[in-house]
Amino acid sequence: MSDSSPQKASHDQSTWASIATWRMAYEGMVKSSSGLEEGGQSGDAVERLIQEVEANPDYTSVGYGALPNREGEMEMDAAFMDGNSMALGAVAGIQHVLHPISVARQLSRRHTSSFLVGQGATRYAQVSGFEMRNMLTDRARRRWELEAAKTTTPESASPYRGHDTVGAISLDMQGSMAVGTSTSGLFMKEPGRVGDSPLPGSGFYVDSAIGGAAATGLGEDIMKGCLSYRIVALMGSGLTPQEACDSAVYEFDDLLRNRYGKAGEISLIALNKRGEWGVATNVEFTFCTAKKGQQIRILMANPDGKGRTRIEPVTKEWLQEYKRSLKAPIK
């Protein structure tokens, strides 16, 4: 089985498109978009985009340089899904692997044992020849040491608020779609903790006949609603990606606050088979978009308080502060 293989779900078309979570996806989107423009596959685009984020030590929630768990160990989660064949692969709690997304994609080619966790996932990556390395940088270790010195009990550990998953959805000019996610999860998380990112239907979902969705935020709350599958189902019923995102996210946010008593950060992106996208969030949220014939954009989304999403370009001042914060001294 090969990903993005020609299945009935795909159809020839004249456009390609991508959407990805957070500003950190921009450089990867630039590289992956060139491949889509040349007629490349959506699966390759998703993997290439996420690899770029995983290898960048400036990003503290994905891959190399990300922040560790409570014991100072790096545990990562990733997933990949092919929207033509519905094949998917995922890893959780994987360690010492430079590109968890690539391990997940290779696992998606297997019918069984396609979701591996912990030592099993790490061992599979090692024997399969994936690049292994110490993923904890000196800067990340210093951040952990400072936090660990303040923490006297597991309950007093304050998880890093920027628990940002990179999620990407792509559509290629053959009409094939793919989605992928990668994250190190919460800073100071309990060893073995897994969020929504590798869970199909929660952290991601795609069907080339309809579209795809991906999530970022507090996994423990996102997985309560299976929001990625919900958005794809809503698009399948006729809603636009923006209508589907607004409906799923804000209705579930209200439900959680009313029945659970609170709701963590929840942000979703979506892309349909025509290259139209949507976003909804209950916090300030940046994302990147690309489409044939259009410039790659970095946009900011915020809830408008009325069940819809306000979207606007990021400002030059915001970008300057963002770049400054990546290199800010550790305190």
VEXLUMDREN-871911 format. One record per residue (C-alpha): residue number from 1; x, y, z. Coordinates in pm, whole numbers, plus 50000, padded with zeros to 5 digits. Example, Ala and Ser with C-alpha at 12.3 -4.5 7.8 and 13.67 -1.06 7.14 Angstrom:
i	x	y	z
1	51230	49550	50780
2	51367	49894	50714
This chain:
i	x	y	z
1	50000	50000	50000
2	50139	50341	49909
3	50013	50669	50049
4	49841	50917	49816
5	49785	50630	49576
6	49522	50682	49304
7	49195	50572	49462
8	48835	50653	49373
9	48836	50939	49623
10	49088	51141	49422
11	49009	51343	49112
12	49216	51550	48872
13	49187	51922	48930
14	49377	52240	48860
15	49451	52360	49211
16	49650	52267	49517
17	49626	52403	49871
18	49762	52365	50224
19	49683	52490	50572
20	49889	52440	50887
21	49876	52537	51254
22	50082	52819	51401
23	50342	53060	51265
24	50609	52791	51310
25	50472	52612	51002
26	50561	52897	50764
27	50911	52789	50654
28	50792	52433	50602
29	50495	52555	50402
30	50725	52752	50172
31	50923	52435	50095
32	50625	52201	50066
33	50431	52442	49843
34	50702	52431	49579
35	50654	52055	49555
36	50277	52088	49519
37	50322	52355	49251
38	50534	52108	49055
39	50264	51841	49075
40	50389	51662	49386
41	50182	51449	49622
42	49992	51579	49922
43	50150	51318	50149
44	50499	51435	50058
45	50395	51796	50121
46	50259	51719	50467
47	50567	51521	50567
48	50810	51783	50434
49	50631	52068	50610
50	50627	51892	50946
51	50987	51772	50914
52	51095	52134	50885
53	50930	52217	51217
54	51058	51902	51388
55	51420	51987	51298
56	51408	52351	51413
57	51547	52390	51769
58	51374	52727	51814
59	51031	52566	51852
60	50969	52442	52204
61	50668	52218	52145
62	50770	52005	51846
63	51072	51785	51777
64	51434	51882	51832
65	51463	52146	52103
66	51116	52091	52246
67	51051	52092	52619
68	51053	51761	52810
69	50827	51583	53057
70	50846	51610	53437
71	51148	51377	53451
72	51342	51567	53185
73	51275	51311	52911
74	51153	51399	52563
75	50846	51200	52457
76	50687	51282	52121
77	50363	51200	51939
78	50291	51211	51566
79	50039	51086	51311
80	49985	51067	50937
81	49671	50985	50735
82	49615	50930	50363
83	49278	51068	50251
84	49252	50835	49950
85	49299	50496	50115
86	49214	50609	50472
87	49541	50446	50580
88	49689	50595	50894
89	49994	50553	51112
90	50082	50701	51449
91	50336	50699	51730
92	50305	50809	52091
93	50574	50851	52353
94	50847	50793	52093
95	51199	50905	52192
96	51532	50994	52029
97	51386	51018	51675
98	51447	51330	51467
99	51133	51292	51254
100	50840	51121	51426
101	50615	51225	51135
102	50819	51007	50900
103	50788	50709	51132
104	50411	50764	51145
105	50391	50785	50766
106	50586	50462	50721
107	50358	50291	50973
108	50056	50405	50770
109	50166	50164	50498
110	50102	49872	50735
111	49760	49717	50781
112	49828	49606	51137
113	50058	49741	51408
114	50025	50085	51252
115	50003	50272	51586
116	50304	50213	51812
117	50381	50360	52153
118	50675	50406	52389
119	50968	50170	52364
120	50801	49976	52084
121	50774	50288	51870
122	51133	50391	51941
123	51266	50043	51870
124	51074	50027	51542
125	51221	50360	51432
126	51572	50251	51520
127	51563	49915	51341
128	51392	50078	51042
129	51685	50313	50993
130	51531	50646	51093
131	51772	50915	51212
132	51817	50895	51590
133	51956	51168	51811
134	51937	51328	52153
135	51635	51555	52105
136	51689	51755	52425
137	51895	52067	52355
138	52097	52252	52619
139	51846	52537	52607
140	51550	52305	52662
141	51731	52129	52946
142	51797	52462	53115
143	51428	52551	53091
144	51343	52217	53250
145	51599	52261	53530
146	51454	52601	53620
147	51099	52465	53626
148	51197	52149	53813
149	51363	52357	54085
150	51030	52531	54149
151	50823	52213	54147
152	50790	52021	54473
153	50509	51782	54374
154	50371	51652	54043
155	50048	51840	54109
156	50232	52172	54140
157	50392	52146	53794
158	50243	52408	53567
159	50221	52275	53210
160	50367	52501	52947
161	50086	52703	52791
162	50241	52685	52445
163	50163	52317	52402
164	50143	52368	52031
165	50100	52082	51785
166	50204	52138	51427
167	49920	52005	51215
168	49912	52024	50836
169	49655	51937	50569
170	49737	51934	50198
171	49548	51892	49871
172	49742	51816	49553
173	49655	51869	49186
174	49545	51506	49154
175	49276	51569	49415
176	49448	51361	49683
177	49458	51483	50042
178	49671	51402	50346
179	49704	51523	50705
180	49979	51498	50965
181	50053	51607	51321
182	50361	51620	51544
183	50420	51741	51900
184	50615	51692	52220
185	50300	51769	52418
186	50281	51953	52747
187	50598	52078	52913
188	50639	51903	53252
189	50374	51647	53158
190	50349	51316	53340
191	50570	51052	53176
192	50355	50852	52938
193	50097	51127	52889
194	49942	51130	52542
195	49722	51408	52406
196	49493	51424	52105
197	49758	51466	51834
198	49814	51097	51745
199	49449	50999	51792
200	49249	50967	51469
201	48927	51163	51477
202	49050	51384	51760
203	49383	51531	51655
204	49339	51473	51282
205	49122	51320	51011
206	49104	51335	50631
207	48892	51194	50349
208	48988	51302	49998
209	48623	51284	49893
210	48540	51555	50150
211	48834	51723	50321
212	49048	51715	50633
213	49094	51870	50976
214	49364	51895	51243
215	49369	52020	51601
216	49602	52193	51844
217	49556	52292	52207
218	49485	52103	52527
219	49459	51743	52412
220	49268	51623	52716
221	48979	51849	52617
222	49005	51814	52239
223	48978	51436	52261
224	48652	51467	52455
225	48484	51592	52138
226	48650	51399	51850
227	48655	51739	51682
228	48857	51661	51369
229	48619	51388	51261
230	48325	51607	51354
231	48445	51885	51123
232	48501	51648	50831
233	48154	51502	50883
234	48002	51852	50884
235	48183	51938	50562
236	48049	51615	50416
237	47696	51726	50505
238	47741	52041	50296
239	47894	52299	50529
240	48189	52508	50418
241	48515	52451	50610
242	48461	52776	50802
243	48102	52689	50889
244	48208	52340	50999
245	48490	52472	51219
246	48271	52738	51381
247	47991	52490	51448
248	48213	52215	51593
249	48447	52427	51802
250	48211	52680	51958
251	47932	52433	52027
252	48178	52200	52197
253	48344	52482	52388
254	48003	52578	52527
255	47924	52216	52608
256	48249	52167	52799
257	48206	52486	53001
258	47848	52394	53089
259	47898	52025	53166
260	48267	51988	53258
261	48303	52330	53416
262	48592	52457	53205
263	48755	52430	52864
264	49121	52444	52771
265	49270	52586	52454
266	49105	52444	52141
267	49197	52539	51784
268	49105	52355	51462
269	49198	52399	51097
270	49016	52247	50800
271	49058	52215	50423
272	48807	52074	50176
273	48855	51898	49844
274	48814	52230	49656
275	49098	52395	49845
276	48872	52609	50067
277	48982	52640	50428
278	48838	52722	50769
279	48961	52787	51123
280	48800	52818	51465
281	48955	52874	51807
282	48873	52975	52163
283	49210	53156	52203
284	49438	53374	51993
285	49572	53142	51724
286	49802	53182	51425
287	49803	52963	51115
288	49944	52953	50762
289	49771	52901	50429
290	49890	52840	50074
291	49706	52791	49746
292	49791	52779	49380
293	49818	53133	49244
294	49819	53293	49590
295	50088	53410	49829
296	50157	53210	50142
297	49991	53390	50431
298	50030	53401	50807
299	49695	53481	50966
300	49561	53541	51315
301	49232	53396	51438
302	49031	53493	51745
303	48681	53401	51864
304	48437	53687	51809
305	48225	53592	52112
306	47921	53523	51892
307	48002	53174	51769
308	48217	53283	51478
309	48586	53347	51411
310	48757	53675	51339
311	49052	53631	51100
312	49306	53893	50994
313	49670	53908	50879
314	49934	53921	51151
315	50096	54262	51194
316	50461	54348	51140
317	50485	54426	51510
318	50352	54083	51601
319	50604	53914	51371
320	50890	54115	51518
321	50790	54021	51872
322	50749	53657	51769
323	51100	53641	51626
324	51241	53816	51933
325	51070	53571	52168
326	51231	53270	51997
327	51576	53392	52101
328	51482	53553	52433
329	51712	53478	52729
330	51604	53198	52961
331	51481	53328	53297
